[in-house]
Amino acid sequence: MISTSKVRAEHLNRMAIVYIRQSTLTQVRYNQESTQRQYALQEKALNLGWTQEQIQIIDEDLGISGSGRSLRQGFQQLVAQVSLGQVGAIFGLEISRLARSCADLLRLLELCALFNTIVVDEDGIYDLSDFNDRLILGFKGTMSEAELHFLRSRMLGGKKNKAKKGTLRFPLPVGYVYDIDGQTALDPDEEVQIAVRNVFHAFQASGSAYGVVKFFAKNTLRFPKRAYGGAWAGKLVWGTLTHSRVLGILYNPSYAGAYVYGRYHDQKSVDPQGLFIHHTIRLPMEQWEVLIPDHHPAYITWENYEKNLKQLQNNRTNLERSGPAREGTALLQGVVLCGKCGRRMTVRYTGNGGIYPVYECKGRWEHGLRATCTTVPATIIDQVVTTRLMQIIQPAELDLALKVTDKLLKGEDDADKGWSLSLERAKYEANRAERQYQQVEPENRLVARSLEARWNEKLTELAQIQEQYAQYKSRQSWQPTEEDKAQILSLAKELPRIWYAATTTAKDRKRILRMLLEDITIFAEARQSDIRLGLRWRNQSHEEINATKPLPKSMARKHTSETVEQVRKLSDTMTDSQIADYFNESGHHTPEGKLFTVDSIKWIRYSHKIKRLSMQQQGLSVKDVAEQFNVAPGVVYYWIKHGILEAKKFAPGWPWNIQLDKQKEIELREWVQKSGHLSKMTQGL
């Protein structure tokens, strides 16, 4: 008999709530006896003194787990009413019906103690203000949660154990069925097999999942889907292939013949409303719990599966990677790096209708500096790289490269022999330590412990050498076979024809370049025409080539710094006309290829603030001096020859430039007056 002494008038004056819950809809449907027992708790409430009008039934949580991972509207309603002091008693078949989570249950019990609400189950009545009752309910709640943990652990442990043996059965992907012996086998329907194989063939040809979808749509091909559950269970439904289905097939290792368990993991987060949100994330291969290769017949090899995963990863456009080859005319799209900031450069199509592509780095723009790092015309870079590609792909060049590779590989073979000997020695020492440990008597614990420690030490050394050897092997160069060499040399003859063929698209050329090139780093300055290109090939060899970009029109019309400095120097002794004549006679031209004029020299002086030669500094010609002193030009040449008059030439063959000051002018006039006869004698000179 249940004691009713804990039911007081203050409890009977408030409501009695009968909380009903079962974990799954299957239990609700097939375990109806438990549901009826929970509804029968109304009779117990009536027997304890509550009226029918005071009894409220909360059954909104039928079919919902009480583990705390699910949103239970009925439980929230129960907690809200207890918090308002409206509930005198809570009736439940057992404490696990209220909650399987200690966090939820203890919060409810604290509210019951605060608002003087009793809890009634099949075993008794509990007053939460009493320490013993609170202890018993807390212990029951802990056991209820532990029971759920034990049940789940046993079931999950058995499931994982079967998975490790490869015998755990789960729905197979399209293209596979279970045979009469329960083994995984290829679907006997040839149409299904062809559809699956077409997915992998189309991906190998196009290089993208959308390319597979395009292939199926272009050829009006259908793809099967196997239904699970209901009247269509096990039947194939043919429909349109979607992008998500293609990704699911390419990521599924079952098509490579591998048995896998634990590829996905559930991750929880909390939304702004405080509700739990479950996310399913794909784990990396090294975190899979079970991986059994060659478990069943395969559509593709494991190597092709890994290549497909790498291709899908490279196709992602939200990462700092090259991305897939697209249809644009810029051949190096996705493989060009900025030499200033190291970021991957993008392609921007400019001009009328976007027909002029340029490679542009927006690194500084993204960092708020409102300027691009580097911008270069794509056609110039593409042409230089294409020319270089055709040069190195010549048969003679490739033959020489293969011979050099053979010499390098010979050195690597010698190093590999050294590693093999080191591994052999480490294995011998580990085996020897094991034999010594096995031969010692078990009673001799001191010696056994020492030998065991030595054995573990040798095993650790062996593991370290094996790891170092694996790293060394990963850095080794590719070793081409004779067949590979023959194919490479034949490719050298066919590549130019394929490259320049009218049927070869820009996307095809990009894919050819990506097979040979890892990336290209561009070093270019905004106001300079010289471009440096750092090429990194797939075989990890590096080289640097140069290119020249046309300067902007505003820069192309500007004179070089050498021309400006020469004008600045000549302006100390020459007039604008003389400077223009000097440049023209020396073979110099303007940036536009024209002759220098007085106006062009004046513009240089104006732009760079160069002072012109003053009238006093400009000097006089022989004709000017002859007219000034009323003598024949021959007299002036006589003065120059005998040092009477100082003069100089700016260049061989140029006229004399004579500097005449006041003192020299007086001396010459006196000389002319005294030597009047000389002037007459030299009239004919």
N, C-alpha and C positions, 0 to 999 in steps of 0.2 A: 504494500500500500504506500502511496505517495503522501507524505505529510503535507497538510494544507495550512500549517501554522504560519508559513511565510507569506501567505496571501492575505493582505490586509485591506481595509476599506479604501485606503488611498489608491491601491492598485485597481480595485473593482470599480472605482469611479472613472477610470480612464479606459481606453480601448485595449482590446486584446488582439494582437496581430498573429495570424497563422502564416508563416513563411514556407512556401513550397518551391522546391527546386530539384531538378535532375540534370545530370551533366550533359547528356546528349539527347538528340531527338530519337535516336534508336531506342534508348532506355524508356523514353516517354511512350513510344509506340508498343514496345514488346514487354517492358517491365511495368505493367499497369498496376500490379499489386502494391508496389512501393508508392505509386501516386495516390492510390486509394487510401493507404494508411496515413499519408500526410494530410489528405483532406479530412480524414476522420478525427484529426486533432481538434476540430470544432466541438465535438462532443465532450472532449476533456475540458475545454474552456467553459462550456455550459455547466458541467458538473462542478467546476471550481467556483462558480458564482457569477460569471459574466452572462449578460443577456445576449440574445441573438443579434440585436441591433448594435451591440458594442463590439462584436467580433468582425474583423476585417481580414479577408484572405488576399495575400499577395502571391500571385503565381505567374508573374510576367517573366520569371527567369527559368521557366521550364525549357530544358534543352540547352542551357548555357552552363559552362564549367564555372566552378567556384574557386579556381586556382588563383584568381587575381589578375589574370591576363585578359579577361574578357570584360566588356562593358555590361554591367547588370543594372538595368533600370529599376527593377523591383527592389534590389538591395539598397540602391541610393534612396529610393522612396522610404524604405524602412529606417535608414539612418536619419533622414530629414525629420520624420515624425518623432523619433526618439529625442532628437535634439530640441524639438519644440515642446517637450514635456507632455505629449498627448498619448503616450503608450504606457500602459500599466504592466503588460506582460507580452513576451515574445514566445510563441509556440513553434517548436521545430522537432522533427522526428529524431534528429541527433545533431550534435554541434557541427558536424561536417556539412550539414545542409545550409547553415548560415554562411560559412566560408571555409575554404580549404587553405586560405592564406592567413598566417598569423598576423600580418600587418592589418588586414581588413577586420579580422575577428577581434583583436585587442582594441582597435579603435572603437568598435561597436560596444565592447564590454565596458570600456571607460565611460562612454556616454550613458550606458545603462546604470552604472554606479553613481554617476553625477546626477541623473534625473530619477533615481529610485525606480528602475524598471527591472522586473524579475524575468528570468529565462526559464522556460519549462520544456523538458524533453521527456523521453520515455523513462528515463532513470530517476528523475526527481525534479524539484524546484530549487532554483539557485538565486539567492539574493546577493547581488554584486557588492553590496556594502559590507558583506561578511567575508572575512579573509579566507576562510576555508572554502567557501563556495567559489570565490574568485580564483583560488589556487587550483581547484578541481577543473573548472572550466578552461583555465589557461593550459593545464596539462592535457586536457582532452583536445583542445585546439592544436597544440603542438603535435600530438600523436596523429591527429587527422592529416596535418600537412606532411608529417613524416611518412604516413601510410601512402599518400599520393606519390611521394618521392620514391619509396621502395617499389611500388607497382610500376612506375614509369622506368626506373632503373633496370628492373628485371626484364621488362619488355624490350627496352632499347638495347640492353646487353645481348639478349638473344638475337635481336635483329642485326646488330653489328657483327656478331659471331658468324651468322649465316652469310653476311656480306663479305667478310674476310675470306670465306671459302668460295665465294662467287656463286652461291646457291640461293641468295635472297632474290625473290622474283618481284618485279615491279613492271608497270606498263612499258612496253618496248616502243622505241621510235618507229616511225613509218619505214618500212623496208626490212623489218625483222619480225619474226614470229617464234613462238615456242613450238618445238616439234613434239611428237608423241612421247618422247623420253624426257620432256621438260627442258631440253637444251635450246639455247638461242641459235636460230638458223635464219638464213636469208629467206625473204618472202618468196614462196613458190610462184607468185604472179609475176611474170616477166615484165608486164607493163609497169608495175610498181618499181621493180629493180631499175628499169631504164629511166624512169622519172628521177629516182635518187641519183643515179650516175650522171644524168644530164645536169643536175645542180652542181656537182663538183667539176664537170668538164666546162660548164659555162663560167664558173668562178675562176678556173685556171686561165681561161681565154680573156675574160674581161677584167679580172683583178678586183672586182668590187661586188658587194651583195646586190646593189641596185642593178649592176650589169646582168646578174642572173635573172632578176625579175624582168628586165627588159628583154632578155633572150626568150623567156617563156611567153611573154606577152606578144612579142613580134611573131613567134611561130605558133601562136594560139595553142600552147601546150597546157595541160592541166596537171595538177599535183594532188596526190591522195592525202587523206587525213583519216585516221582510224578513230571511230567513236568509242567512248567508254561509258558504260552505264545506260540504262533505259532500254527501249526496244531495239535500238540500233547498236547495241554493245557488240564490239568486235568487227563491225562491218566497215568497209572503206567508203568514204565520201569524197568524190573528186570535185575540186574547185580551183579557184585562182590562187597562184602562189604569191604570197605576200613577203615583204621585206623582213618582217619578224620571223617568219617561218624559215627563211634562208639563213638568218643568223643562228637560229636554234639548231639547224642541221650542221652548219659549219663549226659551231662550238661544241657539238656533242661528240665525245670521244668514242661512243659506241660504234660509229661508222668506221673507225680505225681498228675495230676488233678488240677494244679494251673494255673491261668491266670496271666501272667506277661507282663509288659510293661516297657521299659527302662532298659533292661539288658546290653545294649552296649552303648558306648560313642565314638564319633569321636574325635580324637586327631591329631593336625597338628604339623608338624615339617618342618624344612627347610633343604634341601640337600645342598651339597657343591656348586652346581650351582645356589643357591638362589631360587629354586623352592619349592613350598609347596607340602608336602607329607602327605596324610591322612592315619591315622592308626585307626583301629577299636579295641578298648580294651573292655574286659569283666569286668563289674563292680561287686564288691562284693554284696552279697545279701542285706545287710543293706542299700545300695544306690539305689536299684530298686525303680522306681517311683510308680509302681502299683504291688501289689501282692495279689491276691484273691485266697485263698486256697479252695479246694473242689468245683471248678468252673464247672468241667466236669468229666466224668468217667476217671479213672486212670488205668494205667498198673502196677504201683508200688505205695507203700505208701510213704508219705512224709519222714518218718523216713528212709526208704531204700534209698531214693534219697539223703538225707544228708550223709548217710553212704557211698554211691558211690562217692560223692564229696570228702569226707575225704580220701577214698582209693586212688582216683586219685591224690590227693595232696601228699599223702605219697609215691606214685609210682614215683614221680619226682626225677630224679637222679642229677639235678643241684642245689639241695638244701641240707642243712645240716640235712637231715632226713634219715630214715632207708632205703627207697627205697623198691621196690618190692622183694619178695622172688624169688630167681633164682635157677638154676639147680646145682650149685656147691656143693661140699661136705662139705664146711664150714657151719655148722648149724647156727652160730650166725652172719652171714653176715648182716651188716647194723644196728645191735642193740648193737654193742660193742663200748664203749667210752674209750678214753685215759685218764688215771688217772693223767697225767702230765699237758696236755694242754686243756683237755676237748673236743677235736675234735672227730668226728666220725672216727673210724678206718676202713680201707679198707682191702680187702682180696687179697693176692698175692699167686699165685700157683707156687711152686718151685719144684725142683727135675726133674727126668727123665720124661718128658711129662707133668709136672705140676701136680704131684700126691700128693704133700705135701703142703697143704695150711697153710699159716701163717697170723695172724692178725697184721697189720702194720699201724702205725700212721705216716703220712708224714707232720705233722704240722710244725716241725722245718725245714724240707727240703723246704717247701713252703715259709718259712720266710727267707730263704737264709743261714741257718746255716749248710747246707749240711750234715745233720744227722737225723736219724729217732728218734722219741721220744721213742716209745715202739714197740718191735717186739716179738711175742710169737707164739709158734706152735698152730695151730687151733685144732688139734686132742686132745691135752691135755685139753684145756679149754672146748671143746665140751663134752668130757667124764665126766668131773667134774660136769658141769651144768646138763647133762642128768641124772647122778646119783642122784643129788639133786632133780631134778624134779620128778623122780620116788619115792623118799623118801617122799616128801610132798604130792604126789598124792595118797598115800595109804588111804584106807577107814577110818581107825582109825584116821589118821592125819586130814583128811578133816572133819570128824564128830566133832572132837575137835575144829577145826577152826570155824566151823559153830556155835557151841555153844558159843564160845568167841564172834563171830560176833553178835549173838543175844543179848548178854549182852551189847555190845557197842551200838547197835541200840536202846536198851531200854533207854539208857542215851540220845541219840539223839532225841527220841520221847518226852522225858520230856522237852528238850530244844525247840523242835518245838512247844509244847503247850505254852511256854512262848512267842515265836514269834507271835503265833496266837492271844494271848491276847493283845499284843502290837499293832498289826494291827487293832484289833477290837476297841481298845481305840482311835487310831488315826482317824479311819473312823468316829467314833461317834463325836469326836470333830470337824472334818471337816463338817459333816452334820449339827451339831448344829450351827456352825458359818454361814453356808449357810442359815439356817432357820431364824436366827437373821437378816441377811442382807435382806432377802426377806420380812420380816415383817415391816421394817422401812419405813416411808413415804418418797417418792422420793423428796419432797420439803425440807426435813431435810438433806441437803447435807453434813453438817459437820459430823453428825452421820453416814450417809451412807458411806462416804469415810473411816471413821475409821473402820466400820464393814467390808467393802470390803477389806481393808488392812489386817484385822485379818483373814478373810476367806482365802485370798491368802496365808497368813503365815501358816495356818493349812493345806492347800492343799500341800504346799511345804514340810511340815513335813511328811505328809502321803506319798508323793512320795519318800522321802528319806528312810523311813522305808521300803516301798515296794522294793526299790532297794537293801537295805541291806539284806532283807529277801531273795530276789532272789539270791544274792551272797552266802548267807548261804546255801540255798538249793543246789546250784551247787557244794558246797564242801561236802555235805552229802555223806555218804557211800551208796553203792548199797544195797538194801534190798531184799534179795532173798525170793521168795515164797516157799511154801512147795513143789510145783512141781519142782522149780529150785533146791532145796536141793536134791530131789530124783534123778534128772538128774545128779547132780554133783557127787553123790555117785556111780551112775552106771558108770559114766565116769571113775572113779578111777579103776574100774575093767577091763574096756575095753581098756584104754589107753596103758598099757604095751603091750598088744597083738597087737594093731594097730601100735605101735611105732616100734616093732621089726619084723613086718610082712615083707615078702620078696617083696610084691607088694607096700609097702610104699616107696616112693622116698624121696630123700633129700629135695626136694622142699616142699613136704607134711610135713615133720618133721619141717622144718623152719616155716611153717604157724601155726603149732601146738604151737611151742615155742612162736611165736609172739602173739598168743591169750592169753598167760599167762604172758609173760615177757614184761616189758616196755623197759628196757635197762640194760646193764651190764658195769660196769666201771672196768678197769683193772689197777692195780698198780703193775708194775714189773720193776726191775732194770736189766740192761744189763749183769752184772757180778754176779748176784745172782740167785739162783734156786727157791726161794720162790716167789709165786705170790698171791696177794690178789685180790679177786673178790667181787665187790659190786653189789648185785642183787637188782633190783627194779621191783617188780611184778606189775601186772595190777591193783591190789587193793591198790596200793600205799604203801604197806608194804616193808620194806628194811631188808636186812640181808647181812652178809659178810661171805664168805667161802674162804678156802685156797687151792692152787694147787701148784704143784712142777714141774718145767720144767727141762729137762736135760741140764747140762752145755755144752758149746762147748768143743770139744775135747781138744783144747788148754788149756781151763780152767779146764777140768776134770782131766788132768794130773798134775795139779799144787797142791802142798801141801797146806793144810789149814794154816791160820795164827797162830792157836794154836800149830800146829806141829812145825812151824818155830820158834816160841817163846820158845818152850820147847828145841829144839836143841840149840838155842842160850844160854839158861840157863845151859844145861848140858855140853856144850863145855868148860865151865870154869873149869870143874873137870874131864871130861871123854874124852877118845879118840874116834875116829870115830867108831871103832869096838865095844867099850863098849856102845856107844849110840845106835848102831844098835841092839845089844843084849838086851838092856834095852827096846826098843820099841817092839821087837818081844816077849819077855817074858811077857810084860804088855798087850799083845793082840792087839797092834796097827798095822795097815796095811797102805800101800800106797793107794792113791786114786784109783789105778787100782786093789786093793785087794791083792797085793803081799806083801811078807816079806821085811823088810828093810835090805839093804846091806850097806857095807862100801861105795860103789860108790854112792848110793842114799843119804847118809849123806853128802858125799863130795859135791854132786850137790846142796844140800840145802845150805851148807855153802858158796859155790861159788855164787849162785844166789842172796843170801841175804847178802853177804859180812860179814860172821861170821868168826872170827879168830879161828884157831884150837888150841888145847892145846899143849904148847911147850914140848920139851923132858924133861925139868926140872920139868914141872908141871904135866907130865903124871903119875908119881909115879911108885913104884915097887911092884911086887907081893912077896908073902912069899918065893916062889922058887928062885926068883931073889936075895933076900937078903941073903938066905941061901948059895947060890953059891958064892956070893960076899965075905962073911966072912968065908967060908969053915966050916959051922956048919950044923947040922941037921935041917930040917924044924921045928922040935919040939922046938928047941931053939928059933926060931923066934916067934913061938906062945907063948912061955914063956915070951919073951920080951914084946909082945903086951899085954898079960894078966896082967903083973905086971907094966905096964906103962912105961917100959924102952924105948919102941919104939912106936911112935905115928902112928896110922893107922885108917882107917875108911872104911865102906862099903857104897856103893851107894844105895843099896837096900838089903832087907833081903834075906839071902841065897847067896849073891854075895861074891866073893873073897875079901880079904883085899887089900886096896890100901895104900901103905906106901910111905910117903914123907921123903926122907933122905937127909939132908944137910951135908956139910963138917964137921961141928963141931960135929954133931951126929955120923958121920962115924968114927972120931978119937976116940970118947969116947967108941964106941962099940968095936973097935979093941983092945983098952987097956983092956977093960973088958974081951974079949976073951982070951987074953994072960994071965991074972991073974987067970982066971977061966978055965984053960984048962981041969981040971978034970971034970968040969961040962959038957963040950962038949962031953966027953967020956961017962959020965953017961946018957946023953940024946940022945945017938946014937939010942937007941931003941925006943925013944918016937915017 
